[in-house]
Amino acid sequence: MSMKTLYAGHSNNFGFDSKAQKSGPLAALTRTVIGWQERASMRYQLAALNEENLNDMGLSFEEVSKETNKYFWQD
């Protein structure tokens, strides 16, 4: 009888890939909410940048203002 060592990087014997994207309405809702959170966080961080940082990134205050005034669900 032999024993196998399990490695996190190896596939399992259960017929599914742990990296595969889940499907279904709950998974879709979860992805949507996470996207909203990421978008809101990025806009919050963008709003906190000073003029020097914005100039380094090639962004104007007007562009940043337009983006940061959007609701979290808006692209």
N, CA, C, O and CB atoms as a CASP TS submission, in Angstrom:
PFRMAT TS
TARGET T0000
AUTHOR 0000-0000-0000
METHOD Language model
MODEL 1
PARENT N/A
ATOM      1  N   MET     1       0.854  -1.176   0.000  1.00  0.00           N
ATOM      2  CA  MET     1       0.000   0.000   0.000  1.00  0.00           C
ATOM      3  C   MET     1       0.889   1.224   0.000  1.00  0.00           C
ATOM      4  O   MET     1       1.810   1.325   0.810  1.00  0.00           O
ATOM      5  CB  MET     1      -0.966   0.006   1.219  1.00  0.00           C
ATOM      6  N   SER     2       0.623   2.154  -0.899  1.00  0.00           N
ATOM      7  CA  SER     2       1.432   3.374  -0.955  1.00  0.00           C
ATOM      8  C   SER     2       0.623   4.568  -0.461  1.00  0.00           C
ATOM      9  O   SER     2      -0.606   4.585  -0.521  1.00  0.00           O
ATOM     10  CB  SER     2       1.939   3.627  -2.393  1.00  0.00           C
ATOM     11  N   MET     3       1.348   5.552   0.024  1.00  0.00           N
ATOM     12  CA  MET     3       0.698   6.769   0.496  1.00  0.00           C
ATOM     13  C   MET     3       1.103   7.900  -0.437  1.00  0.00           C
ATOM     14  O   MET     3       2.257   7.987  -0.856  1.00  0.00           O
ATOM     15  CB  MET     3       1.083   7.091   1.983  1.00  0.00           C
ATOM     16  N   LYS     4       0.169   8.744  -0.750  1.00  0.00           N
ATOM     17  CA  LYS     4       0.434   9.882  -1.619  1.00  0.00           C
ATOM     18  C   LYS     4       0.495  11.145  -0.776  1.00  0.00           C
ATOM     19  O   LYS     4      -0.262  11.319   0.178  1.00  0.00           O
ATOM     20  CB  LYS     4      -0.649  10.007  -2.723  1.00  0.00           C
ATOM     21  N   THR     5       1.409  12.009  -1.152  1.00  0.00           N
ATOM     22  CA  THR     5       1.495  13.309  -0.491  1.00  0.00           C
ATOM     23  C   THR     5       0.640  14.287  -1.264  1.00  0.00           C
ATOM     24  O   THR     5       0.732  14.362  -2.490  1.00  0.00           O
ATOM     25  CB  THR     5       2.969  13.810  -0.394  1.00  0.00           C
ATOM     26  N   LEU     6      -0.191  15.037  -0.562  1.00  0.00           N
ATOM     27  CA  LEU     6      -1.051  16.019  -1.209  1.00  0.00           C
ATOM     28  C   LEU     6      -0.342  17.353  -1.272  1.00  0.00           C
ATOM     29  O   LEU     6       0.235  17.806  -0.283  1.00  0.00           O
ATOM     30  CB  LEU     6      -2.391  16.154  -0.468  1.00  0.00           C
ATOM     31  N   TYR     7      -0.383  17.965  -2.403  1.00  0.00           N
ATOM     32  CA  TYR     7       0.171  19.301  -2.609  1.00  0.00           C
ATOM     33  C   TYR     7      -0.953  20.226  -3.019  1.00  0.00           C
ATOM     34  O   TYR     7      -1.831  19.840  -3.792  1.00  0.00           O
ATOM     35  CB  TYR     7       1.302  19.291  -3.678  1.00  0.00           C
ATOM     36  N   ALA     8      -0.932  21.435  -2.510  1.00  0.00           N
ATOM     37  CA  ALA     8      -1.990  22.404  -2.813  1.00  0.00           C
ATOM     38  C   ALA     8      -2.077  22.683  -4.301  1.00  0.00           C
ATOM     39  O   ALA     8      -3.161  22.953  -4.817  1.00  0.00           O
ATOM     40  CB  ALA     8      -1.754  23.706  -2.058  1.00  0.00           C
ATOM     41  N   GLY     9      -0.965  22.622  -4.988  1.00  0.00           N
ATOM     42  CA  GLY     9      -0.943  22.940  -6.409  1.00  0.00           C
ATOM     43  C   GLY     9      -1.439  21.822  -7.304  1.00  0.00           C
ATOM     44  O   GLY     9      -1.681  22.047  -8.490  1.00  0.00           O
ATOM     45  N   HIS    10      -1.594  20.640  -6.772  1.00  0.00           N
ATOM     46  CA  HIS    10      -2.028  19.507  -7.582  1.00  0.00           C
ATOM     47  C   HIS    10      -3.542  19.451  -7.663  1.00  0.00           C
ATOM     48  O   HIS    10      -4.244  19.905  -6.759  1.00  0.00           O
ATOM     49  CB  HIS    10      -1.482  18.200  -7.012  1.00  0.00           C
ATOM     50  N   SER    11      -4.031  18.894  -8.747  1.00  0.00           N
ATOM     51  CA  SER    11      -5.483  18.754  -8.879  1.00  0.00           C
ATOM     52  C   SER    11      -5.975  17.678  -7.923  1.00  0.00           C
ATOM     53  O   SER    11      -5.215  16.820  -7.477  1.00  0.00           O
ATOM     54  CB  SER    11      -5.882  18.411 -10.341  1.00  0.00           C
ATOM     55  N   ASN    12      -7.245  17.747  -7.628  1.00  0.00           N
ATOM     56  CA  ASN    12      -7.817  16.758  -6.724  1.00  0.00           C
ATOM     57  C   ASN    12      -8.521  15.670  -7.517  1.00  0.00           C
ATOM     58  O   ASN    12      -8.592  15.739  -8.744  1.00  0.00           O
ATOM     59  CB  ASN    12      -8.793  17.418  -5.739  1.00  0.00           C
ATOM     60  N   ASN    13      -9.024  14.696  -6.841  1.00  0.00           N
ATOM     61  CA  ASN    13      -9.696  13.575  -7.495  1.00  0.00           C
ATOM     62  C   ASN    13     -11.205  13.697  -7.487  1.00  0.00           C
ATOM     63  O   ASN    13     -11.904  12.718  -7.747  1.00  0.00           O
ATOM     64  CB  ASN    13      -9.303  12.294  -6.836  1.00  0.00           C
ATOM     65  N   PHE    14     -11.718  14.874  -7.196  1.00  0.00           N
ATOM     66  CA  PHE    14     -13.160  15.048  -7.085  1.00  0.00           C
ATOM     67  C   PHE    14     -13.796  15.600  -8.351  1.00  0.00           C
ATOM     68  O   PHE    14     -15.008  15.814  -8.373  1.00  0.00           O
ATOM     69  CB  PHE    14     -13.471  15.955  -5.938  1.00  0.00           C
ATOM     70  N   GLY    15     -13.035  15.834  -9.390  1.00  0.00           N
ATOM     71  CA  GLY    15     -13.583  16.247 -10.664  1.00  0.00           C
ATOM     72  C   GLY    15     -13.921  17.720 -10.782  1.00  0.00           C
ATOM     73  O   GLY    15     -14.698  18.103 -11.656  1.00  0.00           O
ATOM     74  N   PHE    16     -13.356  18.555  -9.922  1.00  0.00           N
ATOM     75  CA  PHE    16     -13.591  19.988 -10.084  1.00  0.00           C
ATOM     76  C   PHE    16     -12.288  20.737  -9.893  1.00  0.00           C
ATOM     77  O   PHE    16     -11.376  20.266  -9.213  1.00  0.00           O
ATOM     78  CB  PHE    16     -14.659  20.493  -9.088  1.00  0.00           C
ATOM     79  N   ASP    17     -12.215  21.892 -10.494  1.00  0.00           N
ATOM     80  CA  ASP    17     -11.038  22.749 -10.406  1.00  0.00           C
ATOM     81  C   ASP    17     -11.329  23.826  -9.383  1.00  0.00           C
ATOM     82  O   ASP    17     -12.291  24.579  -9.537  1.00  0.00           O
ATOM     83  CB  ASP    17     -10.667  23.371 -11.793  1.00  0.00           C
ATOM     84  N   SER    18     -10.521  23.915  -8.344  1.00  0.00           N
ATOM     85  CA  SER    18     -10.771  24.894  -7.284  1.00  0.00           C
ATOM     86  C   SER    18     -10.617  26.325  -7.785  1.00  0.00           C
ATOM     87  O   SER    18     -11.094  27.253  -7.132  1.00  0.00           O
ATOM     88  CB  SER    18      -9.827  24.654  -6.117  1.00  0.00           C
ATOM     89  N   LYS    19      -9.965  26.525  -8.924  1.00  0.00           N
ATOM     90  CA  LYS    19      -9.795  27.864  -9.481  1.00  0.00           C
ATOM     91  C   LYS    19     -10.925  28.234 -10.441  1.00  0.00           C
ATOM     92  O   LYS    19     -10.992  29.368 -10.917  1.00  0.00           O
ATOM     93  CB  LYS    19      -8.458  27.962 -10.197  1.00  0.00           C
ATOM     94  N   ALA    20     -11.796  27.295 -10.720  1.00  0.00           N
ATOM     95  CA  ALA    20     -12.892  27.554 -11.653  1.00  0.00           C
ATOM     96  C   ALA    20     -13.865  28.560 -11.042  1.00  0.00           C
ATOM     97  O   ALA    20     -14.137  28.544  -9.842  1.00  0.00           O
ATOM     98  CB  ALA    20     -13.627  26.238 -12.016  1.00  0.00           C
ATOM     99  N   GLN    21     -14.375  29.428 -11.898  1.00  0.00           N
ATOM    100  CA  GLN    21     -15.328  30.430 -11.431  1.00  0.00           C
ATOM    101  C   GLN    21     -16.677  29.771 -11.191  1.00  0.00           C
ATOM    102  O   GLN    21     -17.173  29.010 -12.023  1.00  0.00           O
ATOM    103  CB  GLN    21     -15.459  31.589 -12.449  1.00  0.00           C
ATOM    104  N   LYS    22     -17.248  30.072 -10.061  1.00  0.00           N
ATOM    105  CA  LYS    22     -18.544  29.500  -9.708  1.00  0.00           C
ATOM    106  C   LYS    22     -19.636  30.159 -10.547  1.00  0.00           C
ATOM    107  O   LYS    22     -19.486  31.295 -10.996  1.00  0.00           O
ATOM    108  CB  LYS    22     -18.834  29.678  -8.191  1.00  0.00           C
ATOM    109  N   SER    23     -20.723  29.443 -10.749  1.00  0.00           N
ATOM    110  CA  SER    23     -21.841  29.988 -11.511  1.00  0.00           C
ATOM    111  C   SER    23     -23.102  29.914 -10.665  1.00  0.00           C
ATOM    112  O   SER    23     -23.149  29.242  -9.635  1.00  0.00           O
ATOM    113  CB  SER    23     -22.029  29.227 -12.851  1.00  0.00           C
ATOM    114  N   GLY    24     -24.092  30.605 -11.119  1.00  0.00           N
ATOM    115  CA  GLY    24     -25.359  30.616 -10.408  1.00  0.00           C
ATOM    116  C   GLY    24     -25.681  32.015  -9.914  1.00  0.00           C
ATOM    117  O   GLY    24     -24.816  32.891  -9.901  1.00  0.00           O
ATOM    118  N   PRO    25     -26.910  32.220  -9.512  1.00  0.00           N
ATOM    119  CA  PRO    25     -27.344  33.566  -9.127  1.00  0.00           C
ATOM    120  C   PRO    25     -26.629  34.108  -7.880  1.00  0.00           C
ATOM    121  O   PRO    25     -26.327  35.300  -7.819  1.00  0.00           O
ATOM    122  CB  PRO    25     -28.834  33.560  -8.884  1.00  0.00           C
ATOM    123  N   LEU    26     -26.361  33.267  -6.907  1.00  0.00           N
ATOM    124  CA  LEU    26     -25.676  33.747  -5.706  1.00  0.00           C
ATOM    125  C   LEU    26     -24.233  34.146  -6.018  1.00  0.00           C
ATOM    126  O   LEU    26     -23.741  35.153  -5.510  1.00  0.00           O
ATOM    127  CB  LEU    26     -25.701  32.670  -4.610  1.00  0.00           C
ATOM    128  N   ALA    27     -23.561  33.358  -6.849  1.00  0.00           N
ATOM    129  CA  ALA    27     -22.191  33.680  -7.251  1.00  0.00           C
ATOM    130  C   ALA    27     -22.166  34.971  -8.060  1.00  0.00           C
ATOM    131  O   ALA    27     -21.273  35.798  -7.877  1.00  0.00           O
ATOM    132  CB  ALA    27     -21.576  32.526  -8.068  1.00  0.00           C
ATOM    133  N   ALA    28     -23.135  35.152  -8.950  1.00  0.00           N
ATOM    134  CA  ALA    28     -23.203  36.379  -9.752  1.00  0.00           C
ATOM    135  C   ALA    28     -23.450  37.591  -8.865  1.00  0.00           C
ATOM    136  O   ALA    28     -22.843  38.643  -9.068  1.00  0.00           O
ATOM    137  CB  ALA    28     -24.308  36.269 -10.816  1.00  0.00           C
ATOM    138  N   LEU    29     -24.326  37.454  -7.894  1.00  0.00           N
ATOM    139  CA  LEU    29     -24.596  38.544  -6.960  1.00  0.00           C
ATOM    140  C   LEU    29     -23.345  38.874  -6.141  1.00  0.00           C
ATOM    141  O   LEU    29     -23.031  40.043  -5.920  1.00  0.00           O
ATOM    142  CB  LEU    29     -25.767  38.175  -6.026  1.00  0.00           C
ATOM    143  N   THR    30     -22.650  37.852  -5.703  1.00  0.00           N
ATOM    144  CA  THR    30     -21.420  38.054  -4.932  1.00  0.00           C
ATOM    145  C   THR    30     -20.381  38.800  -5.758  1.00  0.00           C
ATOM    146  O   THR    30     -19.756  39.738  -5.264  1.00  0.00           O
ATOM    147  CB  THR    30     -20.850  36.707  -4.460  1.00  0.00           C
ATOM    148  N   ARG    31     -20.189  38.393  -7.016  1.00  0.00           N
ATOM    149  CA  ARG    31     -19.232  39.085  -7.894  1.00  0.00           C
ATOM    150  C   ARG    31     -19.640  40.539  -8.098  1.00  0.00           C
ATOM    151  O   ARG    31     -18.784  41.424  -8.120  1.00  0.00           O
ATOM    152  CB  ARG    31     -19.130  38.370  -9.258  1.00  0.00           C
ATOM    153  N   THR    32     -20.927  40.792  -8.245  1.00  0.00           N
ATOM    154  CA  THR    32     -21.415  42.156  -8.436  1.00  0.00           C
ATOM    155  C   THR    32     -21.130  43.022  -7.221  1.00  0.00           C
ATOM    156  O   THR    32     -20.634  44.141  -7.354  1.00  0.00           O
ATOM    157  CB  THR    32     -22.908  42.148  -8.728  1.00  0.00           C
ATOM    158  N   VAL    33     -21.439  42.512  -6.046  1.00  0.00           N
ATOM    159  CA  VAL    33     -21.224  43.277  -4.811  1.00  0.00           C
ATOM    160  C   VAL    33     -19.736  43.527  -4.592  1.00  0.00           C
ATOM    161  O   VAL    33     -19.349  44.627  -4.195  1.00  0.00           O
ATOM    162  CB  VAL    33     -21.825  42.533  -3.596  1.00  0.00           C
ATOM    163  N   ILE    34     -18.908  42.538  -4.840  1.00  0.00           N
ATOM    164  CA  ILE    34     -17.460  42.725  -4.699  1.00  0.00           C
ATOM    165  C   ILE    34     -16.963  43.772  -5.690  1.00  0.00           C
ATOM    166  O   ILE    34     -16.108  44.589  -5.348  1.00  0.00           O
ATOM    167  CB  ILE    34     -16.713  41.388  -4.912  1.00  0.00           C
ATOM    168  N   GLY    35     -17.483  43.756  -6.906  1.00  0.00           N
ATOM    169  CA  GLY    35     -17.125  44.774  -7.899  1.00  0.00           C
ATOM    170  C   GLY    35     -17.505  46.171  -7.433  1.00  0.00           C
ATOM    171  O   GLY    35     -16.742  47.121  -7.607  1.00  0.00           O
ATOM    172  N   TRP    36     -18.683  46.292  -6.844  1.00  0.00           N
ATOM    173  CA  TRP    36     -19.123  47.590  -6.310  1.00  0.00           C
ATOM    174  C   TRP    36     -18.191  48.058  -5.196  1.00  0.00           C
ATOM    175  O   TRP    36     -17.822  49.231  -5.141  1.00  0.00           O
ATOM    176  CB  TRP    36     -20.574  47.498  -5.783  1.00  0.00           C
ATOM    177  N   GLN    37     -17.814  47.141  -4.313  1.00  0.00           N
ATOM    178  CA  GLN    37     -16.916  47.502  -3.213  1.00  0.00           C
ATOM    179  C   GLN    37     -15.556  47.953  -3.736  1.00  0.00           C
ATOM    180  O   GLN    37     -14.997  48.939  -3.255  1.00  0.00           O
ATOM    181  CB  GLN    37     -16.742  46.317  -2.256  1.00  0.00           C
ATOM    182  N   GLU    38     -15.027  47.234  -4.716  1.00  0.00           N
ATOM    183  CA  GLU    38     -13.734  47.599  -5.295  1.00  0.00           C
ATOM    184  C   GLU    38     -13.812  48.970  -5.965  1.00  0.00           C
ATOM    185  O   GLU    38     -12.916  49.799  -5.803  1.00  0.00           O
ATOM    186  CB  GLU    38     -13.277  46.535  -6.311  1.00  0.00           C
ATOM    187  N   ARG    39     -14.888  49.201  -6.716  1.00  0.00           N
ATOM    188  CA  ARG    39     -15.058  50.477  -7.409  1.00  0.00           C
ATOM    189  C   ARG    39     -15.156  51.626  -6.413  1.00  0.00           C
ATOM    190  O   ARG    39     -14.528  52.667  -6.606  1.00  0.00           O
ATOM    191  CB  ARG    39     -16.305  50.441  -8.299  1.00  0.00           C
ATOM    192  N   ALA    40     -15.934  51.450  -5.355  1.00  0.00           N
ATOM    193  CA  ALA    40     -16.070  52.492  -4.334  1.00  0.00           C
ATOM    194  C   ALA    40     -14.742  52.754  -3.645  1.00  0.00           C
ATOM    195  O   ALA    40     -14.401  53.905  -3.369  1.00  0.00           O
ATOM    196  CB  ALA    40     -17.130  52.097  -3.299  1.00  0.00           C
ATOM    197  N   SER    41     -13.995  51.705  -3.366  1.00  0.00           N
ATOM    198  CA  SER    41     -12.693  51.850  -2.719  1.00  0.00           C
ATOM    199  C   SER    41     -11.703  52.597  -3.610  1.00  0.00           C
ATOM    200  O   SER    41     -10.977  53.473  -3.139  1.00  0.00           O
ATOM    201  CB  SER    41     -12.132  50.479  -2.353  1.00  0.00           C
ATOM    202  N   MET    42     -11.675  52.252  -4.892  1.00  0.00           N
ATOM    203  CA  MET    42     -10.774  52.931  -5.825  1.00  0.00           C
ATOM    204  C   MET    42     -11.125  54.411  -5.958  1.00  0.00           C
ATOM    205  O   MET    42     -10.237  55.261  -6.016  1.00  0.00           O
ATOM    206  CB  MET    42     -10.824  52.256  -7.200  1.00  0.00           C
ATOM    207  N   ARG    43     -12.409  54.713  -6.005  1.00  0.00           N
ATOM    208  CA  ARG    43     -12.818  56.114  -6.103  1.00  0.00           C
ATOM    209  C   ARG    43     -12.467  56.889  -4.834  1.00  0.00           C
ATOM    210  O   ARG    43     -12.071  58.052  -4.905  1.00  0.00           O
ATOM    211  CB  ARG    43     -14.320  56.208  -6.373  1.00  0.00           C
ATOM    212  N   TYR    44     -12.611  56.254  -3.689  1.00  0.00           N
ATOM    213  CA  TYR    44     -12.241  56.878  -2.421  1.00  0.00           C
ATOM    214  C   TYR    44     -10.737  57.184  -2.407  1.00  0.00           C
ATOM    215  O   TYR    44     -10.319  58.270  -2.005  1.00  0.00           O
ATOM    216  CB  TYR    44     -12.623  55.960  -1.228  1.00  0.00           C
ATOM    217  N   GLN    45      -9.940  56.220  -2.846  1.00  0.00           N
ATOM    218  CA  GLN    45      -8.489  56.416  -2.893  1.00  0.00           C
ATOM    219  C   GLN    45      -8.110  57.486  -3.910  1.00  0.00           C
ATOM    220  O   GLN    45      -7.206  58.284  -3.662  1.00  0.00           O
ATOM    221  CB  GLN    45      -7.783  55.100  -3.230  1.00  0.00           C
ATOM    222  N   LEU    46      -8.780  57.508  -5.033  1.00  0.00           N
ATOM    223  CA  LEU    46      -8.521  58.517  -6.051  1.00  0.00           C
ATOM    224  C   LEU    46      -8.833  59.915  -5.528  1.00  0.00           C
ATOM    225  O   LEU    46      -8.092  60.862  -5.790  1.00  0.00           O
ATOM    226  CB  LEU    46      -9.342  58.229  -7.306  1.00  0.00           C
ATOM    227  N   ALA    47      -9.922  60.037  -4.795  1.00  0.00           N
ATOM    228  CA  ALA    47     -10.314  61.333  -4.236  1.00  0.00           C
ATOM    229  C   ALA    47      -9.306  61.832  -3.203  1.00  0.00           C
ATOM    230  O   ALA    47      -9.204  63.037  -2.972  1.00  0.00           O
ATOM    231  CB  ALA    47     -11.699  61.236  -3.603  1.00  0.00           C
ATOM    232  N   ALA    48      -8.567  60.926  -2.585  1.00  0.00           N
ATOM    233  CA  ALA    48      -7.608  61.302  -1.544  1.00  0.00           C
ATOM    234  C   ALA    48      -6.260  61.765  -2.106  1.00  0.00           C
ATOM    235  O   ALA    48      -5.428  62.281  -1.360  1.00  0.00           O
ATOM    236  CB  ALA    48      -7.388  60.134  -0.613  1.00  0.00           C
ATOM    237  N   LEU    49      -6.039  61.588  -3.405  1.00  0.00           N
ATOM    238  CA  LEU    49      -4.754  61.979  -3.998  1.00  0.00           C
ATOM    239  C   LEU    49      -4.632  63.497  -4.076  1.00  0.00           C
ATOM    240  O   LEU    49      -5.612  64.212  -4.285  1.00  0.00           O
ATOM    241  CB  LEU    49      -4.597  61.365  -5.402  1.00  0.00           C
ATOM    242  N   ASN    50      -3.405  63.964  -3.902  1.00  0.00           N
ATOM    243  CA  ASN    50      -3.177  65.407  -4.008  1.00  0.00           C
ATOM    244  C   ASN    50      -2.887  65.794  -5.457  1.00  0.00           C
ATOM    245  O   ASN    50      -2.765  64.931  -6.326  1.00  0.00           O
ATOM    246  CB  ASN    50      -2.009  65.843  -3.092  1.00  0.00           C
ATOM    247  N   GLU    51      -2.780  67.079  -5.704  1.00  0.00           N
ATOM    248  CA  GLU    51      -2.609  67.587  -7.066  1.00  0.00           C
ATOM    249  C   GLU    51      -1.335  67.066  -7.720  1.00  0.00           C
ATOM    250  O   GLU    51      -1.320  66.781  -8.917  1.00  0.00           O
ATOM    251  CB  GLU    51      -2.593  69.101  -7.057  1.00  0.00           C
ATOM    252  N   GLU    52      -0.280  66.944  -6.943  1.00  0.00           N
ATOM    253  CA  GLU    52       0.991  66.443  -7.487  1.00  0.00           C
ATOM    254  C   GLU    52       0.841  65.011  -7.992  1.00  0.00           C
ATOM    255  O   GLU    52       1.315  64.678  -9.078  1.00  0.00           O
ATOM    256  CB  GLU    52       2.101  66.511  -6.420  1.00  0.00           C
ATOM    257  N   ASN    53       0.181  64.168  -7.203  1.00  0.00           N
ATOM    258  CA  ASN    53      -0.054  62.783  -7.621  1.00  0.00           C
ATOM    259  C   ASN    53      -0.928  62.723  -8.873  1.00  0.00           C
ATOM    260  O   ASN    53      -0.674  61.928  -9.778  1.00  0.00           O
ATOM    261  CB  ASN    53      -0.711  61.988  -6.484  1.00  0.00           C
ATOM    262  N   LEU    54      -1.945  63.557  -8.918  1.00  0.00           N
ATOM    263  CA  LEU    54      -2.822  63.572 -10.098  1.00  0.00           C
ATOM    264  C   LEU    54      -2.057  63.994 -11.343  1.00  0.00           C
ATOM    265  O   LEU    54      -2.244  63.420 -12.416  1.00  0.00           O
ATOM    266  CB  LEU    54      -4.013  64.515  -9.872  1.00  0.00           C
ATOM    267  N   ASN    55      -1.194  65.000 -11.201  1.00  0.00           N
ATOM    268  CA  ASN    55      -0.381  65.443 -12.339  1.00  0.00           C
ATOM    269  C   ASN    55       0.554  64.337 -12.805  1.00  0.00           C
ATOM    270  O   ASN    55       0.746  64.155 -14.007  1.00  0.00           O
ATOM    271  CB  ASN    55       0.430  66.693 -11.968  1.00  0.00           C
ATOM    272  N   ASP    56       1.142  63.593 -11.862  1.00  0.00           N
ATOM    273  CA  ASP    56       2.018  62.477 -12.221  1.00  0.00           C
ATOM    274  C   ASP    56       1.271  61.411 -13.006  1.00  0.00           C
ATOM    275  O   ASP    56       1.848  60.756 -13.873  1.00  0.00           O
ATOM    276  CB  ASP    56       2.632  61.861 -10.968  1.00  0.00           C
ATOM    277  N   MET    57       0.000  61.237 -12.709  1.00  0.00           N
ATOM    278  CA  MET    57      -0.818  60.244 -13.396  1.00  0.00           C
ATOM    279  C   MET    57      -1.461  60.799 -14.661  1.00  0.00           C
ATOM    280  O   MET    57      -2.109  60.062 -15.403  1.00  0.00           O
ATOM    281  CB  MET    57      -1.888  59.725 -12.466  1.00  0.00           C
ATOM    282  N   GLY    58      -1.287  62.074 -14.905  1.00  0.00           N
ATOM    283  CA  GLY    58      -1.866  62.689 -16.098  1.00  0.00           C
ATOM    284  C   GLY    58      -3.361  62.934 -15.979  1.00  0.00           C
ATOM    285  O   GLY    58      -4.069  62.956 -16.986  1.00  0.00           O
ATOM    286  N   LEU    59      -3.843  63.117 -14.766  1.00  0.00           N
ATOM    287  CA  LEU    59      -5.272  63.350 -14.547  1.00  0.00           C
ATOM    288  C   LEU    59      -5.501  64.776 -14.085  1.00  0.00           C
ATOM    289  O   LEU    59      -4.697  65.347 -13.349  1.00  0.00           O
ATOM    290  CB  LEU    59      -5.840  62.356 -13.515  1.00  0.00           C
ATOM    291  N   SER    60      -6.604  65.337 -14.528  1.00  0.00           N
ATOM    292  CA  SER    60      -6.966  66.679 -14.083  1.00  0.00           C
ATOM    293  C   SER    60      -7.941  66.579 -12.914  1.00  0.00           C
ATOM    294  O   SER    60      -8.565  65.541 -12.693  1.00  0.00           O
ATOM    295  CB  SER    60      -7.584  67.501 -15.246  1.00  0.00           C
ATOM    296  N   PHE    61      -8.057  67.659 -12.185  1.00  0.00           N
ATOM    297  CA  PHE    61      -9.001  67.698 -11.062  1.00  0.00           C
ATOM    298  C   PHE    61     -10.425  67.475 -11.560  1.00  0.00           C
ATOM    299  O   PHE    61     -11.223  66.826 -10.883  1.00  0.00           O
ATOM    300  CB  PHE    61      -8.901  69.047 -10.310  1.00  0.00           C
ATOM    301  N   GLU    62     -10.748  68.007 -12.734  1.00  0.00           N
ATOM    302  CA  GLU    62     -12.098  67.854 -13.286  1.00  0.00           C
ATOM    303  C   GLU    62     -12.405  66.387 -13.598  1.00  0.00           C
ATOM    304  O   GLU    62     -13.506  65.908 -13.325  1.00  0.00           O
ATOM    305  CB  GLU    62     -12.253  68.706 -14.557  1.00  0.00           C
ATOM    306  N   GLU    63     -11.430  65.679 -14.170  1.00  0.00           N
ATOM    307  CA  GLU    63     -11.629  64.261 -14.480  1.00  0.00           C
ATOM    308  C   GLU    63     -11.852  63.448 -13.201  1.00  0.00           C
ATOM    309  O   GLU    63     -12.724  62.581 -13.137  1.00  0.00           O
ATOM    310  CB  GLU    63     -10.420  63.708 -15.257  1.00  0.00           C
ATOM    311  N   VAL    64     -11.042  63.752 -12.196  1.00  0.00           N
ATOM    312  CA  VAL    64     -11.151  63.036 -10.933  1.00  0.00           C
ATOM    313  C   VAL    64     -12.481  63.359 -10.263  1.00  0.00           C
ATOM    314  O   VAL    64     -13.143  62.472  -9.724  1.00  0.00           O
ATOM    315  CB  VAL    64      -9.977  63.392 -10.004  1.00  0.00           C
ATOM    316  N   SER    65     -12.861  64.607 -10.298  1.00  0.00           N
ATOM    317  CA  SER    65     -14.115  65.015  -9.690  1.00  0.00           C
ATOM    318  C   SER    65     -15.299  64.318 -10.362  1.00  0.00           C
ATOM    319  O   SER    65     -16.225  63.860  -9.693  1.00  0.00           O
ATOM    320  CB  SER    65     -14.275  66.533  -9.772  1.00  0.00           C
ATOM    321  N   LYS    66     -15.253  64.247 -11.682  1.00  0.00           N
ATOM    322  CA  LYS    66     -16.324  63.579 -12.428  1.00  0.00           C
ATOM    323  C   LYS    66     -16.403  62.100 -12.047  1.00  0.00           C
ATOM    324  O   LYS    66     -17.497  61.561 -11.876  1.00  0.00           O
ATOM    325  CB  LYS    66     -16.098  63.726 -13.951  1.00  0.00           C
ATOM    326  N   GLU    67     -15.260  61.447 -11.914  1.00  0.00           N
ATOM    327  CA  GLU    67     -15.231  60.018 -11.576  1.00  0.00           C
ATOM    328  C   GLU    67     -15.646  59.770 -10.126  1.00  0.00           C
ATOM    329  O   GLU    67     -16.414  58.847  -9.854  1.00  0.00           O
ATOM    330  CB  GLU    67     -13.832  59.446 -11.819  1.00  0.00           C
ATOM    331  N   THR    68     -15.159  60.563  -9.216  1.00  0.00           N
ATOM    332  CA  THR    68     -15.429  60.321  -7.798  1.00  0.00           C
ATOM    333  C   THR    68     -16.848  60.708  -7.383  1.00  0.00           C
ATOM    334  O   THR    68     -17.308  60.308  -6.314  1.00  0.00           O
ATOM    335  CB  THR    68     -14.436  61.081  -6.955  1.00  0.00           C
ATOM    336  N   ASN    69     -17.537  61.471  -8.203  1.00  0.00           N
ATOM    337  CA  ASN    69     -18.917  61.840  -7.889  1.00  0.00           C
ATOM    338  C   ASN    69     -19.945  60.838  -8.416  1.00  0.00           C
ATOM    339  O   ASN    69     -21.147  61.021  -8.226  1.00  0.00           O
ATOM    340  CB  ASN    69     -19.215  63.204  -8.452  1.00  0.00           C
ATOM    341  N   LYS    70     -19.476  59.794  -9.068  1.00  0.00           N
ATOM    342  CA  LYS    70     -20.371  58.751  -9.545  1.00  0.00           C
ATOM    343  C   LYS    70     -20.795  57.860  -8.384  1.00  0.00           C
ATOM    344  O   LYS    70     -20.082  57.737  -7.388  1.00  0.00           O
ATOM    345  CB  LYS    70     -19.696  57.917 -10.651  1.00  0.00           C
ATOM    346  N   TYR    71     -21.961  57.242  -8.524  1.00  0.00           N
ATOM    347  CA  TYR    71     -22.420  56.265  -7.552  1.00  0.00           C
ATOM    348  C   TYR    71     -21.614  54.975  -7.718  1.00  0.00           C
ATOM    349  O   TYR    71     -21.049  54.726  -8.783  1.00  0.00           O
ATOM    350  CB  TYR    71     -23.942  55.996  -7.714  1.00  0.00           C
ATOM    351  N   PHE    72     -21.563  54.173  -6.683  1.00  0.00           N
ATOM    352  CA  PHE    72     -20.717  52.961  -6.705  1.00  0.00           C
ATOM    353  C   PHE    72     -21.133  51.969  -7.790  1.00  0.00           C
ATOM    354  O   PHE    72     -20.306  51.182  -8.252  1.00  0.00           O
ATOM    355  CB  PHE    72     -20.767  52.269  -5.347  1.00  0.00           C
ATOM    356  N   TRP    73     -22.374  51.994  -8.196  1.00  0.00           N
ATOM    357  CA  TRP    73     -22.820  51.031  -9.208  1.00  0.00           C
ATOM    358  C   TRP    73     -22.591  51.518 -10.641  1.00  0.00           C
ATOM    359  O   TRP    73     -22.791  50.756 -11.588  1.00  0.00           O
ATOM    360  CB  TRP    73     -24.288  50.727  -9.011  1.00  0.00           C
ATOM    361  N   GLN    74     -22.175  52.773 -10.812  1.00  0.00           N
ATOM    362  CA  GLN    74     -21.953  53.315 -12.145  1.00  0.00           C
ATOM    363  C   GLN    74     -20.541  53.022 -12.627  1.00  0.00           C
ATOM    364  O   GLN    74     -19.573  53.127 -11.873  1.00  0.00           O
ATOM    365  CB  GLN    74     -22.211  54.816 -12.158  1.00  0.00           C
ATOM    366  N   ASP    75     -20.443  52.653 -13.902  1.00  0.00           N
ATOM    367  CA  ASP    75     -19.119  52.453 -14.526  1.00  0.00           C
ATOM    368  C   ASP    75     -18.511  53.780 -14.866  1.00  0.00           C
ATOM    369  O   ASP    75     -17.402  53.833 -15.397  1.00  0.00           O
ATOM    370  CB  ASP    75     -19.219  51.580 -15.791  1.00  0.00           C
TER
END
